[in-house]
Amino acid sequence: MPFKPGQSGNPAGRAAIPQELKDKLRAECPGVLDFWIDMYRNEEESFANRNKAAENIWNYAYGKPKELIDIDMNGRLEGITVEIVKRIEDES
């Protein structure tokens, strides 16, 4: 059955994550960070694994880069560019 205009497909919204689960996951974070750092530093790891570890470390330390999407007035996608923001300079 299709939704009527203005009708939400999920009126109750996303289910909340139980606090107990959040606490359990957060307790594992230091180990996960150590895992990423160890993988990034391990020269015997594949480039793909080291690159993904570096990406995760960067994203959690400084946030993901902003993605800019340009769309013309007719709604066609013109191009996608990624803007890398140097947040380190802002911290100085």
C-alpha positions in Angstrom: 0.0 0.0 0.0 1.6 3.3 -1.1 1.9 6.2 1.4 -0.2 9.3 1.0 1.6 12.6 0.3 2.9 13.9 3.6 2.5 10.6 5.4 5.6 9.1 7.0 6.6 5.5 6.3 7.9 5.3 9.8 5.8 7.4 12.1 7.3 6.1 15.3 10.8 7.0 14.1 14.0 5.0 14.5 14.0 2.8 17.6 16.3 4.0 20.4 19.4 2.0 21.2 19.1 0.7 24.8 21.6 2.4 27.2 22.9 -0.9 28.3 24.0 -1.7 24.7 25.5 1.7 24.3 27.5 1.3 27.5 28.7 -2.1 26.4 29.8 -0.9 23.0 31.5 2.2 24.4 33.5 0.0 26.8 35.0 -1.7 23.7 36.1 1.6 22.0 39.6 1.8 23.4 40.4 -1.7 22.0 38.9 -0.8 18.7 41.0 2.3 18.5 44.2 0.4 19.4 43.3 -2.2 16.7 43.0 0.6 14.0 46.2 2.2 15.1 48.1 -1.1 15.2 46.7 -1.9 11.7 47.7 1.5 10.3 51.3 1.1 11.7 51.7 -2.5 10.5 53.7 -2.3 7.3 52.9 -6.0 6.6 49.2 -5.2 6.3 47.7 -4.7 2.9 47.5 -1.1 1.6 43.6 -1.4 1.6 43.5 -2.4 5.3 46.0 0.3 6.3 44.2 2.9 4.2 40.8 2.0 5.8 42.4 2.1 9.3 43.8 5.6 8.5 40.4 6.7 7.2 38.6 5.5 10.4 41.2 7.2 12.6 40.9 10.5 10.7 37.1 10.4 10.6 36.8 9.8 14.4 39.5 12.4 15.2 38.5 15.2 12.9 35.1 14.2 11.4 34.3 13.1 7.9 35.0 15.5 5.1 32.0 17.4 3.8 30.6 16.2 0.5 29.4 18.8 -1.9 26.9 17.9 -4.6 26.2 20.4 -7.4 22.8 20.1 -9.1 21.7 22.3 -11.9 18.2 23.9 -12.0 16.8 21.0 -14.0 17.7 18.6 -11.2 20.5 16.8 -13.1 23.5 15.8 -11.1 26.4 17.9 -12.4 29.2 16.5 -10.3 30.3 15.5 -6.8 33.3 16.9 -5.1 34.7 16.2 -1.7 36.0 19.1 0.4 38.6 18.2 2.9 38.5 20.6 5.8 41.8 21.1 7.7 40.5 21.2 11.2 44.0 21.0 12.6 44.5 24.6 11.6 41.4 25.6 13.5 42.7 24.0 16.6 46.0 25.9 16.5 
